[in-house]
Amino acid sequence: MGKTVICKLVYFSDFNHYEIYEKPITNETYIKFERDPLSKHFLDSINITI
């Protein structure tokens, strides 16, 4: 599984959980990029520079 797929799974899981329970799973901040929203700390943890 690639990094993009993992980013999307985390985002959509967090988003869906918030819709149902009004609480996020990760308490993460997401940054809007051209194609996908990305977790701010996920980028740090996998050492990607943009």
N, CA, C and O atoms as a CHARMM CRD file, in Angstrom:
* protein
*
  200
    1    1 MET  N      0.85200  -1.16900   0.00000 PROA 1      0.00000
    2    1 MET  CA     0.00000   0.00000   0.00000 PROA 1      0.00000
    3    1 MET  C      0.89800   1.23100   0.00000 PROA 1      0.00000
    4    1 MET  O      1.86200   1.31400   0.76100 PROA 1      0.00000
    5    2 GLY  N      0.56700   2.18200  -0.86300 PROA 2      0.00000
    6    2 GLY  CA     1.38400   3.37300  -0.98300 PROA 2      0.00000
    7    2 GLY  C      1.02900   4.45200   0.02800 PROA 2      0.00000
    8    2 GLY  O      0.01600   4.37100   0.72300 PROA 2      0.00000
    9    3 LYS  N      1.88400   5.46200   0.09300 PROA 3      0.00000
   10    3 LYS  CA     1.68600   6.57000   1.03000 PROA 3      0.00000
   11    3 LYS  C      0.40700   7.34500   0.73100 PROA 3      0.00000
   12    3 LYS  O     -0.27500   7.79900   1.64900 PROA 3      0.00000
   13    4 THR  N      0.08300   7.49500  -0.54600 PROA 4      0.00000
   14    4 THR  CA    -1.12900   8.22100  -0.91700 PROA 4      0.00000
   15    4 THR  C     -2.37300   7.50700  -0.41700 PROA 4      0.00000
   16    4 THR  O     -3.29200   8.14200   0.09900 PROA 4      0.00000
   17    5 VAL  N     -2.40500   6.19400  -0.56500 PROA 5      0.00000
   18    5 VAL  CA    -3.55100   5.40600  -0.11200 PROA 5      0.00000
   19    5 VAL  C     -3.70400   5.49600   1.40300 PROA 5      0.00000
   20    5 VAL  O     -4.81700   5.62300   1.91300 PROA 5      0.00000
   21    6 ILE  N     -2.59600   5.43000   2.11200 PROA 6      0.00000
   22    6 ILE  CA    -2.64000   5.52900   3.57200 PROA 6      0.00000
   23    6 ILE  C     -3.16200   6.89900   3.99600 PROA 6      0.00000
   24    6 ILE  O     -3.98900   6.99500   4.90300 PROA 6      0.00000
   25    7 CYS  N     -2.68700   7.95300   3.34800 PROA 7      0.00000
   26    7 CYS  CA    -3.16500   9.31200   3.66400 PROA 7      0.00000
   27    7 CYS  C     -4.66700   9.42300   3.45400 PROA 7      0.00000
   28    7 CYS  O     -5.37300   9.99200   4.28700 PROA 7      0.00000
   29    8 LYS  N     -5.15400   8.88500   2.35100 PROA 8      0.00000
   30    8 LYS  CA    -6.58300   8.96000   2.05900 PROA 8      0.00000
   31    8 LYS  C     -7.40100   8.14900   3.05600 PROA 8      0.00000
   32    8 LYS  O     -8.45300   8.60400   3.50500 PROA 8      0.00000
   33    9 LEU  N     -6.93300   6.95900   3.40600 PROA 9      0.00000
   34    9 LEU  CA    -7.65400   6.12800   4.37400 PROA 9      0.00000
   35    9 LEU  C     -7.75900   6.80800   5.73200 PROA 9      0.00000
   36    9 LEU  O     -8.81400   6.77600   6.36600 PROA 9      0.00000
   37   10 VAL  N     -6.67800   7.41600   6.17400 PROA 10     0.00000
   38   10 VAL  CA    -6.69100   8.10700   7.46400 PROA 10     0.00000
   39   10 VAL  C     -7.65000   9.28500   7.41500 PROA 10     0.00000
   40   10 VAL  O     -8.44100   9.48400   8.33700 PROA 10     0.00000
   41   11 TYR  N     -7.58600  10.06500   6.34700 PROA 11     0.00000
   42   11 TYR  CA    -8.46600  11.23400   6.23000 PROA 11     0.00000
   43   11 TYR  C     -9.93800  10.82200   6.21100 PROA 11     0.00000
   44   11 TYR  O    -10.74000  11.35100   6.98100 PROA 11     0.00000
   45   12 PHE  N    -10.29300   9.88900   5.34500 PROA 12     0.00000
   46   12 PHE  CA   -11.70100   9.50700   5.22800 PROA 12     0.00000
   47   12 PHE  C    -12.21600   8.80000   6.47800 PROA 12     0.00000
   48   12 PHE  O    -13.37700   8.97100   6.84800 PROA 12     0.00000
   49   13 SER  N    -11.37600   8.01700   7.12400 PROA 13     0.00000
   50   13 SER  CA   -11.78200   7.38800   8.38700 PROA 13     0.00000
   51   13 SER  C    -12.05500   8.44800   9.44500 PROA 13     0.00000
   52   13 SER  O    -13.06100   8.39000  10.15200 PROA 13     0.00000
   53   14 ASP  N    -11.16500   9.39900   9.54400 PROA 14     0.00000
   54   14 ASP  CA   -11.32600  10.48700  10.50700 PROA 14     0.00000
   55   14 ASP  C    -12.57600  11.30700  10.19700 PROA 14     0.00000
   56   14 ASP  O    -13.34500  11.64400  11.09800 PROA 14     0.00000
   57   15 PHE  N    -12.77300  11.62400   8.92900 PROA 15     0.00000
   58   15 PHE  CA   -13.91700  12.42500   8.50500 PROA 15     0.00000
   59   15 PHE  C    -15.23600  11.69900   8.78900 PROA 15     0.00000
   60   15 PHE  O    -16.17000  12.29400   9.32500 PROA 15     0.00000
   61   16 ASN  N    -15.31000  10.42800   8.43300 PROA 16     0.00000
   62   16 ASN  CA   -16.53900   9.65900   8.65900 PROA 16     0.00000
   63   16 ASN  C    -16.84100   9.50000  10.14500 PROA 16     0.00000
   64   16 ASN  O    -17.99900   9.59700  10.55300 PROA 16     0.00000
   65   17 HSD  N    -15.83500   9.26300  10.94400 PROA 17     0.00000
   66   17 HSD  CA   -16.02800   9.13500  12.38800 PROA 17     0.00000
   67   17 HSD  C    -16.54600  10.45400  12.96100 PROA 17     0.00000
   68   17 HSD  O    -17.42100  10.45900  13.82800 PROA 17     0.00000
   69   18 TYR  N    -16.00800  11.56000  12.47800 PROA 18     0.00000
   70   18 TYR  CA   -16.46200  12.87500  12.95000 PROA 18     0.00000
   71   18 TYR  C    -17.92500  13.12000  12.58600 PROA 18     0.00000
   72   18 TYR  O    -18.68600  13.66100  13.38900 PROA 18     0.00000
   73   19 GLU  N    -18.31700  12.72200  11.37400 PROA 19     0.00000
   74   19 GLU  CA   -19.71600  12.89900  10.95300 PROA 19     0.00000
   75   19 GLU  C    -20.68100  12.15100  11.87000 PROA 19     0.00000
   76   19 GLU  O    -21.75900  12.65800  12.18100 PROA 19     0.00000
   77   20 ILE  N    -20.30700  10.96900  12.29600 PROA 20     0.00000
   78   20 ILE  CA   -21.19300  10.13300  13.10500 PROA 20     0.00000
   79   20 ILE  C    -21.16000  10.52600  14.58100 PROA 20     0.00000
   80   20 ILE  O    -22.20800  10.69200  15.20500 PROA 20     0.00000
   81   21 TYR  N    -19.94700  10.67700  15.14100 PROA 21     0.00000
   82   21 TYR  CA   -19.80300  10.86700  16.59000 PROA 21     0.00000
   83   21 TYR  C    -19.43100  12.28700  17.01700 PROA 21     0.00000
   84   21 TYR  O    -19.35000  12.58000  18.21000 PROA 21     0.00000
   85   22 GLU  N    -19.20600  13.15700  16.04600 PROA 22     0.00000
   86   22 GLU  CA   -18.78600  14.53800  16.29000 PROA 22     0.00000
   87   22 GLU  C    -17.48200  14.63300  17.07100 PROA 22     0.00000
   88   22 GLU  O    -17.24400  15.60400  17.78900 PROA 22     0.00000
   89   23 LYS  N    -16.65300  13.62700  16.92400 PROA 23     0.00000
   90   23 LYS  CA   -15.30500  13.60200  17.50400 PROA 23     0.00000
   91   23 LYS  C    -14.37500  12.94700  16.49800 PROA 23     0.00000
   92   23 LYS  O    -14.68300  11.86700  15.99200 PROA 23     0.00000
   93   24 PRO  N    -13.24000  13.57400  16.19400 PROA 24     0.00000
   94   24 PRO  CA   -12.30000  12.93400  15.27700 PROA 24     0.00000
   95   24 PRO  C    -11.56100  11.78700  15.96600 PROA 24     0.00000
   96   24 PRO  O    -11.47700  11.73700  17.19300 PROA 24     0.00000
   97   25 ILE  N    -11.04000  10.88900  15.17800 PROA 25     0.00000
   98   25 ILE  CA   -10.25500   9.77300  15.70600 PROA 25     0.00000
   99   25 ILE  C     -8.85200  10.25300  16.07000 PROA 25     0.00000
  100   25 ILE  O     -8.31900   9.89900  17.12200 PROA 25     0.00000
  101   26 THR  N     -8.26800  11.05000  15.20300 PROA 26     0.00000
  102   26 THR  CA    -6.85200  11.39200  15.32800 PROA 26     0.00000
  103   26 THR  C     -6.56300  12.75200  15.94900 PROA 26     0.00000
  104   26 THR  O     -5.44200  12.99200  16.39800 PROA 26     0.00000
  105   27 ASN  N     -7.54700  13.64600  15.98600 PROA 27     0.00000
  106   27 ASN  CA    -7.31600  15.04100  16.40200 PROA 27     0.00000
  107   27 ASN  C     -6.22900  15.69800  15.56500 PROA 27     0.00000
  108   27 ASN  O     -5.46800  16.53300  16.05300 PROA 27     0.00000
  109   28 GLU  N     -6.17200  15.31500  14.32100 PROA 28     0.00000
  110   28 GLU  CA    -5.14900  15.78300  13.39800 PROA 28     0.00000
  111   28 GLU  C     -5.63400  17.01400  12.64200 PROA 28     0.00000
  112   28 GLU  O     -6.83500  17.20600  12.44900 PROA 28     0.00000
  113   29 THR  N     -4.68900  17.84100  12.21900 PROA 29     0.00000
  114   29 THR  CA    -4.96500  18.98100  11.36200 PROA 29     0.00000
  115   29 THR  C     -4.66000  18.56600   9.93100 PROA 29     0.00000
  116   29 THR  O     -3.59700  18.01300   9.65100 PROA 29     0.00000
  117   30 TYR  N     -5.59200  18.83300   9.03100 PROA 30     0.00000
  118   30 TYR  CA    -5.40000  18.46300   7.62800 PROA 30     0.00000
  119   30 TYR  C     -5.12100  19.71100   6.81200 PROA 30     0.00000
  120   30 TYR  O     -5.69700  20.77200   7.05300 PROA 30     0.00000
  121   31 ILE  N     -4.22900  19.56900   5.84300 PROA 31     0.00000
  122   31 ILE  CA    -3.82300  20.66800   4.98300 PROA 31     0.00000
  123   31 ILE  C     -4.35400  20.38700   3.58700 PROA 31     0.00000
  124   31 ILE  O     -4.20400  19.28000   3.07200 PROA 31     0.00000
  125   32 LYS  N     -4.97700  21.39300   2.97300 PROA 32     0.00000
  126   32 LYS  CA    -5.50900  21.22900   1.62600 PROA 32     0.00000
  127   32 LYS  C     -4.38000  21.35400   0.61100 PROA 32     0.00000
  128   32 LYS  O     -3.67100  22.35900   0.56000 PROA 32     0.00000
  129   33 PHE  N     -4.23400  20.30800  -0.19100 PROA 33     0.00000
  130   33 PHE  CA    -3.28700  20.33100  -1.29700 PROA 33     0.00000
  131   33 PHE  C     -4.06800  20.20800  -2.59500 PROA 33     0.00000
  132   33 PHE  O     -5.28900  20.05500  -2.57500 PROA 33     0.00000
  133   34 GLU  N     -3.38200  20.27300  -3.70600 PROA 34     0.00000
  134   34 GLU  CA    -4.04000  20.27900  -5.01700 PROA 34     0.00000
  135   34 GLU  C     -4.95700  19.06800  -5.21500 PROA 34     0.00000
  136   34 GLU  O     -6.07800  19.22000  -5.70100 PROA 34     0.00000
  137   35 ARG  N     -4.50100  17.88200  -4.85200 PROA 35     0.00000
  138   35 ARG  CA    -5.29100  16.67300  -5.10300 PROA 35     0.00000
  139   35 ARG  C     -6.03500  16.16600  -3.87800 PROA 35     0.00000
  140   35 ARG  O     -7.20000  15.77900  -3.97100 PROA 35     0.00000
  141   36 ASP  N     -5.37100  16.16700  -2.73700 PROA 36     0.00000
  142   36 ASP  CA    -5.93900  15.54700  -1.54500 PROA 36     0.00000
  143   36 ASP  C     -5.62700  16.36800  -0.30300 PROA 36     0.00000
  144   36 ASP  O     -4.64600  17.11100  -0.27800 PROA 36     0.00000
  145   37 PRO  N     -6.44900  16.23700   0.71600 PROA 37     0.00000
  146   37 PRO  CA    -6.06000  16.79000   2.01600 PROA 37     0.00000
  147   37 PRO  C     -5.03700  15.85300   2.65700 PROA 37     0.00000
  148   37 PRO  O     -5.16700  14.63100   2.57200 PROA 37     0.00000
  149   38 LEU  N     -4.03700  16.42200   3.28700 PROA 38     0.00000
  150   38 LEU  CA    -3.00800  15.61600   3.93400 PROA 38     0.00000
  151   38 LEU  C     -2.86300  16.01800   5.38800 PROA 38     0.00000
  152   38 LEU  O     -3.01100  17.18700   5.74600 PROA 38     0.00000
  153   39 SER  N     -2.57400  15.04400   6.20900 PROA 39     0.00000
  154   39 SER  CA    -2.34300  15.27900   7.61600 PROA 39     0.00000
  155   39 SER  C     -1.01100  16.00100   7.79700 PROA 39     0.00000
  156   39 SER  O      0.00400  15.59900   7.22700 PROA 39     0.00000
  157   40 LYS  N     -1.02200  17.04800   8.57800 PROA 40     0.00000
  158   40 LYS  CA     0.19300  17.82600   8.80600 PROA 40     0.00000
  159   40 LYS  C      1.29600  16.97500   9.42100 PROA 40     0.00000
  160   40 LYS  O      2.44000  17.03000   8.97000 PROA 40     0.00000
  161   41 HSD  N      0.97200  16.19700  10.43200 PROA 41     0.00000
  162   41 HSD  CA     1.98100  15.39300  11.10600 PROA 41     0.00000
  163   41 HSD  C      2.34700  14.11900  10.34800 PROA 41     0.00000
  164   41 HSD  O      3.42700  13.56700  10.55900 PROA 41     0.00000
  165   42 PHE  N      1.47400  13.65200   9.47900 PROA 42     0.00000
  166   42 PHE  CA     1.79500  12.47900   8.67600 PROA 42     0.00000
  167   42 PHE  C      2.95300  12.79400   7.74900 PROA 42     0.00000
  168   42 PHE  O      3.84400  11.96600   7.56000 PROA 42     0.00000
  169   43 LEU  N      2.94400  13.99200   7.16800 PROA 43     0.00000
  170   43 LEU  CA     4.04900  14.38800   6.29000 PROA 43     0.00000
  171   43 LEU  C      5.37000  14.39200   7.05700 PROA 43     0.00000
  172   43 LEU  O      6.39700  13.96100   6.53400 PROA 43     0.00000
  173   44 ASP  N      5.34000  14.87300   8.28600 PROA 44     0.00000
  174   44 ASP  CA     6.55900  14.87400   9.10700 PROA 44     0.00000
  175   44 ASP  C      7.02200  13.45200   9.41900 PROA 44     0.00000
  176   44 ASP  O      8.21800  13.16200   9.40400 PROA 44     0.00000
  177   45 SER  N      6.07500  12.58000   9.69800 PROA 45     0.00000
  178   45 SER  CA     6.44000  11.21800  10.12600 PROA 45     0.00000
  179   45 SER  C      7.00000  10.37400   8.99700 PROA 45     0.00000
  180   45 SER  O      7.76200   9.44200   9.25600 PROA 45     0.00000
  181   46 ILE  N      6.64600  10.66900   7.74200 PROA 46     0.00000
  182   46 ILE  CA     7.19300   9.88300   6.63800 PROA 46     0.00000
  183   46 ILE  C      8.28100  10.64000   5.89500 PROA 46     0.00000
  184   46 ILE  O      8.72500  10.21000   4.83100 PROA 46     0.00000
  185   47 ASN  N      8.71000  11.76200   6.45100 PROA 47     0.00000
  186   47 ASN  CA     9.82400  12.55700   5.93800 PROA 47     0.00000
  187   47 ASN  C      9.62800  13.00800   4.49500 PROA 47     0.00000
  188   47 ASN  O     10.51600  12.83600   3.66100 PROA 47     0.00000
  189   48 ILE  N      8.47200  13.58200   4.20300 PROA 48     0.00000
  190   48 ILE  CA     8.20500  14.14800   2.88000 PROA 48     0.00000
  191   48 ILE  C      8.33800  15.65700   2.99300 PROA 48     0.00000
  192   48 ILE  O      7.83100  16.27200   3.93100 PROA 48     0.00000
  193   49 THR  N      9.01200  16.23000   2.04400 PROA 49     0.00000
  194   49 THR  CA     9.07700  17.68600   1.98300 PROA 49     0.00000
  195   49 THR  C      8.31900  18.13800   0.76000 PROA 49     0.00000
  196   49 THR  O      8.44600  17.55200  -0.31500 PROA 49     0.00000
  197   50 ILE  N      7.53200  19.18000   0.92500 PROA 50     0.00000
  198   50 ILE  CA     6.74000  19.69300  -0.20300 PROA 50     0.00000
  199   50 ILE  C      7.11900  21.13200  -0.42800 PROA 50     0.00000
  200   50 ILE  O      6.58300  21.77900  -1.32700 PROA 50     0.00000
